Amino acid sequence: MSTIPSKAIAALAASLALAACAGSTSTVTSDLTPSATTPDAAAAPASSGAERDLTADEKKVIMHAVSLSLSNPGSAKFHWTKFPVSPDSNQPAYCASVDGQSPHAAYSGHQAFIVDTQVTGGHITAAALGLVAGGKDASIVAKTCATHGLDPNKTT
């Protein structure tokens, strides 16, 4: 049995933990933890109301955040999901997917991701990668997205 996937998961967990510790230097604070104030918080939608396509500038912001985790970002193909017209906060999570090369071969190909966004004037102006994973671990991202009422596989 290969230990590469478990080492990759351990490295990813360690980097996320370190990123959380360095949150004071980040331009975007995390809104990736669902509220625990209601029993149905895990099933709460990201917003109430209409959804829209991302603008070209919003896509660039998200692509930059996700591309930092890809081996060859220039060859990546993003699959976009809708974004709320009126998000419930100014730092909503956003989930989608990308076909790209990962530094970890087992994760290359179709990968789901979640980013924490900063919304100013109704548009995404900054994004920080929360998690990206492909292969059998893409389901981890999908489950995290589901806690926000999002689905990285519901692309347009």
C-alpha positions as CSV (number, residue, x, y, z in Angstrom):
1,M,0.0,0.0,0.0
2,S,1.4,3.4,-1.0
3,T,1.9,6.0,1.7
4,I,1.9,8.9,-0.8
5,P,-1.8,9.7,-0.4
6,S,-1.6,9.7,3.4
7,K,1.6,11.9,3.2
8,A,-0.1,14.3,0.8
9,I,-3.2,14.5,3.1
10,A,-0.9,15.1,6.1
11,A,1.0,17.8,4.3
12,L,-2.3,19.4,3.2
13,A,-3.6,19.3,6.8
14,A,-0.4,20.8,8.1
15,S,-0.4,23.6,5.6
16,L,-4.1,24.4,6.3
17,A,-3.3,24.5,10.1
18,L,-0.3,26.8,9.5
19,A,-2.4,29.0,7.3
20,A,-5.0,29.3,10.0
21,C,-2.3,30.3,12.5
22,A,-1.1,33.0,10.1
23,G,-4.6,34.4,9.6
24,S,-3.6,37.8,10.8
25,T,-1.5,38.3,7.7
26,S,-4.1,37.1,5.3
27,T,-6.2,39.6,3.3
28,V,-9.3,37.4,3.6
29,T,-10.5,36.1,6.9
30,S,-12.2,32.7,7.0
31,D,-15.9,32.2,6.7
32,L,-15.5,28.5,6.0
33,T,-16.8,27.3,9.3
34,P,-20.6,27.0,9.2
35,S,-22.6,28.6,12.0
36,A,-23.5,26.2,14.8
37,T,-26.4,28.3,16.1
38,T,-29.1,26.3,14.4
39,P,-29.5,22.6,14.1
40,D,-29.8,22.9,10.3
41,A,-26.7,25.0,9.9
42,A,-25.0,22.2,7.8
43,A,-27.8,22.4,5.3
44,A,-28.1,26.2,5.2
45,P,-27.7,27.7,1.7
46,A,-24.9,30.2,1.0
47,S,-27.5,32.9,0.4
48,S,-31.1,33.4,-0.2
49,G,-32.3,34.5,-3.6
50,A,-31.1,34.6,-7.1
51,E,-27.7,33.5,-8.4
52,R,-25.5,34.9,-11.2
53,D,-22.5,34.0,-13.2
54,L,-19.2,35.3,-12.1
55,T,-17.7,38.3,-13.9
56,A,-14.4,37.9,-15.8
57,D,-12.6,39.9,-13.0
58,E,-14.1,37.7,-10.3
59,K,-12.9,34.5,-12.2
60,K,-9.4,36.0,-12.4
61,V,-9.3,36.5,-8.6
62,I,-10.4,33.0,-7.9
63,M,-8.2,31.5,-10.6
64,H,-5.2,33.2,-9.0
65,A,-6.0,31.8,-5.6
66,V,-6.5,28.2,-6.9
67,S,-3.6,28.3,-9.5
68,L,-1.1,28.6,-6.7
69,S,-1.8,25.0,-5.9
70,L,-1.5,23.7,-9.5
71,S,1.7,22.5,-11.2
72,N,0.8,24.0,-14.6
73,P,-1.9,26.7,-14.0
74,G,-1.8,27.8,-17.7
75,S,-3.3,24.5,-18.8
76,A,-6.0,24.4,-16.1
77,K,-9.7,24.4,-17.2
78,F,-12.1,25.9,-14.6
79,H,-15.7,24.8,-14.3
80,W,-17.6,27.6,-12.7
81,T,-20.7,27.5,-10.5
82,K,-23.2,30.2,-9.8
83,F,-22.6,32.9,-7.1
84,P,-25.4,34.6,-5.1
85,V,-26.6,38.0,-6.3
86,S,-26.9,39.0,-2.6
87,P,-24.5,36.8,-0.4
88,D,-25.4,36.5,3.3
89,S,-22.0,37.9,4.3
90,N,-19.1,39.9,2.8
91,Q,-16.9,36.8,3.0
92,P,-18.9,33.9,1.5
93,A,-17.4,30.6,0.5
94,Y,-17.4,29.6,-3.1
95,C,-17.1,26.1,-4.5
96,A,-16.3,24.9,-8.1
97,S,-13.9,22.6,-9.9
98,V,-10.9,22.6,-12.1
99,D,-9.2,20.2,-14.4
100,G,-5.5,20.6,-13.8
101,Q,-2.1,19.2,-12.8
102,S,-1.5,18.9,-9.1
103,P,1.9,18.6,-7.6
104,H,0.6,15.3,-6.2
105,A,0.0,13.0,-9.1
106,A,-2.9,11.2,-7.4
107,Y,-4.9,14.5,-7.4
108,S,-4.3,15.5,-11.0
109,G,-7.2,15.8,-13.3
110,H,-10.7,16.8,-12.0
111,Q,-10.3,18.6,-8.7
112,A,-13.0,20.3,-6.5
113,F,-12.1,23.4,-4.6
114,I,-13.5,25.8,-2.0
115,V,-12.3,29.4,-1.6
116,D,-13.1,32.0,1.0
117,T,-14.0,35.2,-0.9
118,Q,-14.1,38.9,0.0
119,V,-17.1,40.7,-1.5
120,T,-17.0,44.5,-2.0
121,G,-19.8,46.3,-3.7
122,G,-21.5,43.1,-4.6
123,H,-18.5,41.6,-6.4
124,I,-15.6,39.2,-5.4
125,T,-12.5,41.3,-4.9
126,A,-10.2,38.8,-3.1
127,A,-10.1,35.0,-2.6
128,A,-8.1,32.6,-0.4
129,L,-7.9,28.9,-1.2
130,G,-9.5,26.8,1.5
131,L,-9.1,23.3,0.1
132,V,-8.5,21.7,-3.3
133,A,-8.4,17.9,-3.9
134,G,-8.9,15.5,-6.7
135,G,-9.3,11.7,-7.0
136,K,-11.0,10.0,-4.1
137,D,-10.4,13.0,-1.9
138,A,-12.6,15.3,-4.0
139,S,-15.5,14.1,-1.9
140,I,-13.9,15.8,1.1
141,V,-14.2,19.1,-0.6
142,A,-17.7,18.3,-1.8
143,K,-18.7,17.6,1.8
144,T,-17.2,20.8,3.1
145,C,-19.0,22.7,0.4
146,A,-22.2,21.0,1.3
147,T,-22.0,22.4,4.8
148,H,-22.4,25.8,3.1
149,G,-25.2,24.7,0.8
150,L,-22.8,24.6,-2.2
151,D,-21.9,21.9,-4.7
152,P,-18.6,22.1,-6.6
153,N,-20.0,19.8,-9.3
154,K,-23.0,21.9,-10.1
155,T,-21.2,23.9,-12.8
156,T,-22.7,25.9,-15.6
